[in-house]
Amino acid sequence: MGPENDASPAAGLQSAVKQVQLEGLVVLKIIKHYQEEGQGSEVVQGVLLGLVVDDRLEITNCFPFPQHTEDDADFDEVQYQMEMMRSLRHVNIDHLHVGWYQSTFFGSFMSRALLDSQFSYQHAIEESVVLIYDPIKTAQGSLSLKAYRLTPKLMEICREKDFSSESLKKANVGYEKMFEEVPIVIKNSHLVNVLLCDLEDKTTEVEKHELLNLSSSSHLEKSLQMLMDRVDDMCQDISKYNNYSRSLSKQQQQKHQPFLARRTCVCVCVCVCSPPMPPSRKPITYPEIVAVIMPICPFFCLGQINTYCQTVKEFTSQNLGKLFMAEALQGHGS
């Protein structure tokens, strides 16, 4: 999935994005898109539209990508984007391409596919962002919607397509310096704010006190389980890398053994005043190592581990706060 340069005049702007301003309509459209097409394990994606004002990216509208089926083999995704933006322009709606959004589950969004897609957008449009929406965490009562961009150092590495360990070390890029989070501000009109206040006043007492439920969150349990899975994956990657290093060392030794043997024979022949050995025409062959771990792949795993740790920390602090409050109320009542 990638942007269209022809329909994105924002690509010429070079200001840095320090804040993302979301219209309430965009948030509702993203949530509605997932509820209609993303039930289960399906990941939904779409296009963000808006404009850049100074160092603020204003996202005013969006539209989803349709789910592909076997019957849609001839579906042209690029043509679909162009038609949608052309239609929005005809009805006087902001049609500038400023990024994309994607749903995720338990914060498990860091992958090579996300990196490639965001690089494609950010390379064509400097201010592009990716919005990550977590419906499961949102169902727990906390809207989970975050904006991310690739860091300038990682953008340079992606342009050069050099993901070797030397390149990453030279650029001082770690998992914590791959993506940068941009603060989000949700803006609504005054009429919408009045409507929200009216709906809050009409909320029943039972719904207001659901936040005091002392039962542990299933989201916390699932996050811990996925955290342990990612730690296991990281241990496996470390083991594979150690095996690769040992195999590489053995191959290097086997590679240099014929040269050392030939050098020894040449020295012996020179000492006895004999003509040197003719050069060997047989090429030196040794088994090639097939499985090589890309140095950037463990960064995604580390990033996921960090995300899960932050989620566990957040939910743990909420649950502990409720438990301490309940203990104080129980002691006061007795």
N, C-alpha and C positions, 0 to 999 in steps of 0.2 A: 504494500500500500504506500503510495507516495503522492506528493502534491503536484499541482499543475502550475507551472511557472507563468503561463500566459494569462491566467486569471488571478494573479497574485502580485499587484503592484507594490505590496508591502515589502517585497524582497529587496527593493532598493534602499530601504531605510536601514540605518546602521546603529540606531540607538539601542542601548541595553534595556532589557525588560526587568524591572525591579518589582513589579506588582501586576497581578492579573485581576481584572474586575469582571465578574460574572453577572450577567443578568439572571434574575430568577427564572425566566423562561427557559434559559439554557439548562439549568439544573433540573427543572421539571421534565424537559425533553429527554435528557440522559436517563433519568430514573424511569420514565415511561418506556423508553426504548428497551431497557433491560427487562422490565416487567412483561413486555409483549413478546420479545424474541429471545431473551437470555435466560429463561428459566432452566434450572439444572446446572450443568457445567459449561453451557455455551458462553462464549465471550463475544460481546457486542462491541462494535466500533463505529465511529462516525467522524464527520468533518466539523471543525469549528470555524465560524465566520465572525469577523469583527474588523477592528481597526486599531492602529497604534497612535497613542497620544503621549508625546514626550517619552517618558520611561514606563508608561502604563499601557498594558495590553487589554483592551476592552473587547470582551467576547459577548456579542449581542445576539447571536443565533447559531444554530447548528442543524445538521440533518444526518440521519443514520445511513450506514451502508446496509443494503438488504442482505439477508442470509442467502448464501448460495446453496443450490440443490443440484442434483444430477441432471435435471432438465434445463438448468441455466448454463450449459457449457459455452454458449455463444454470448454470454453476458459481458458487455464491455464496461468495466469499472470506470475507466477514464472518461468515456462518453457520458456515463451516468453523472459523474461529478460536474462536468461542463454543463449539462442540461439543467441540473438542479441550480447551479449558481446563476445561470442565465435566466431562469424563471424567477429566482429571488430578486435579481436586479430589475426585472420588469415590474415588480410590485413594490419597488423602492425600499428594499431591505438590504442591509449590509451584506455584500457578497465577497468581500476580500478573504482569502484563504489564510488563516492564522494558526492552524494546528489541527489536532485530532484528539479524539478521546477513546478510551478503552475501559471496559469493565475488568475486574479482577476478583479473586477469591482469597480472603485472608492475607492480602498484601503480596501475593505471589505473582508479581508482574515483571520482575527483572529477568530479562532473557536476551539472547542474541537477536531474536526477531524484533523486539522492542527497540534495541539499539540501532539496528539497521533502518527501521522505519523512521525513528526520530532523527537520525542523521540525514535521511533523504529529505525530510521536511525542513530541518534547520539549515541544511546546506543550500536549499533553494530559497527559503524565507528565513531571514536572520532571527526574527522574533517568535518563531513557532514554538509552541509548547504542546505537551501531551497531558491531558487530564486523565487521572486514574480514579475510577469510581469503584468503591468496594460496597456492593449491595448487602452483604452479610453483616458487615460492621454497621452499616446504616440502619439495618433492621434492629440493632441493639439500642437504638435511640441516639446515635451520634453520627451526623452526616460525615461520611468519609469521601472527600473529594480533594485531591491534591494535584498540583501542577508541577511538572518536572521539565528540565532542559538539560542537554548535554553540556558539560563544562568545556571551556575553550581548549584546554589541553587534550581532552578526549576527542574533540572535533578535529584537531590537527592530526592526531593519530589515525582517525578514521579516513581523513583525506588521503593520507599517505598509504593507507591499508597495510600498515606495519604493526602487527599485534605481538611482535616478539617480546621476550622478557627484557632484552636490552633496551628496546624502544620505550617500554612502559617504565622501566627503571630510570631511564634518562629523563623522561618527562615527569617523573615523580607522580605517577598516577596510580592510585589504589582504589579499592572498591568505594571508599568514602568520597572520592573525587571524580566519580564517573557521572553522577547526576547531581544537579543542584535543584533544590526545591524553591519554588517561587511563591510568595505569600498570595493568598486568594482573598478577595473581598467580594461578597455577594451584595449586589445592589438591586433594590426594588423601587418602584415608583411610590409616591405618597399614598395613592389609593390602595395599592397592594399592601402597604404597611398597615393601613387602617383596617383592611380586611383580615389580616393576620392577627391583629390585636383583638378584633371582634371574635374570631374563631377561638382564640385562646381563652377569652372570657366565657365562652360557651362550653368549654371542655368540662366534662363531668369530674367529680371528685375522685372517682375510682381510677380513672386514667391518670390523674395527676399523681396519685400515690403509688403507681406501679414502679416508679424508680426506686422505691424503698424495699423492693424485693431482695431478701438476703441470700437467695440461692445463687450458687456460683454460675458464671456464664459459660454456656457451651462453646462460645467463641474463644474463651480463654483456654479451654481444654483442647480444642482443635489447633489453636496456635502453638501450644506446647508440643503437641504431637508432630506438627509440621516442622517445628524447630528441631526436634530430635532427628527427623528424617534428613533435614539439610545438614546437620552435623555429621550424620553417618555418610552422606554423600561427600562431604568435605574430607572425611577420613579416607574414603575410597580414592578420591582424587590424589590425596597426598601419597597413598600407597602406590598408586599407578605411576606417579611422578618419580618416586624413589626407585621403583623397578625400572623405569625408563632410564634414569641416571646410571644405574648399575649396568644395564644392558649397553648403554652408549659407551661407558668406560671399557667394557670388555671388547666391544667392536673396535674401538680405537687401538687397543692393545693388539688385537688380531691384525689390524690394518698395518701397523708398523713392524710387526714381527718379520715379514719377508725382507723389508729394507734393512733391518738390523742384521739378519742372517747374511744377506748379500754383502753388507759392509764388512762383516767379520771375514768372509771368504776373500774379499778383495785385499784386506790387510794381510792375510796369510799368504796370498799369492805374491804380493809385493815383497814380503819378507824373504821368500825363497826364490826371488828373481824369476817368477813365472808370469806369463801373460795374464792379464786380468780376465775374469769371467765375462763372457758375452752378456749383454743386457738381456734380461728375460722379456720375451714378447707376450707372455701370458698375463693378462690383466689380473690384478688382485681383486678377488671377489669375496664378499662377506655378507651374511644375512642382513637384510634391511629391517629396520624397526618400523612396523606398520602403524601401531597405535601411538600417536603423539598428542599430548594434551595441550591445547592452546592456552597460553598463559592468561588470557583474559577470561576464560571460562570459569575458573574458581572465583573471580571477582563477583560474578553474578550470584554465586552461592553464598559468598560472604555478605553481599548486599542483602540477600533474602534473610540470612541469619540476623543481621542487624535490624531489619524491619520487624521480624518476629519478636525480637527482644524488646523493641520499643512498644509493640502491641501488648506483650505480656506485662510490661512495666505499667502501661496505662490502665489496663483492666485490673491488675492487681491493686494498684493504688485506689481505684474506685471501690473495689470490693472490701478492702481493708478499712477504708473510710466509713463505709456503711456498717461494718461489723463493730468498729469502735463506737460509733454513734448509738447503735442498738445496745451495746453493753452499758454505755452511760445512761441511756433511758431506762434500761432494766434495773440498774442500781438505784437510780433516782426513784423509780416506782416502788421498789421494795423498802 
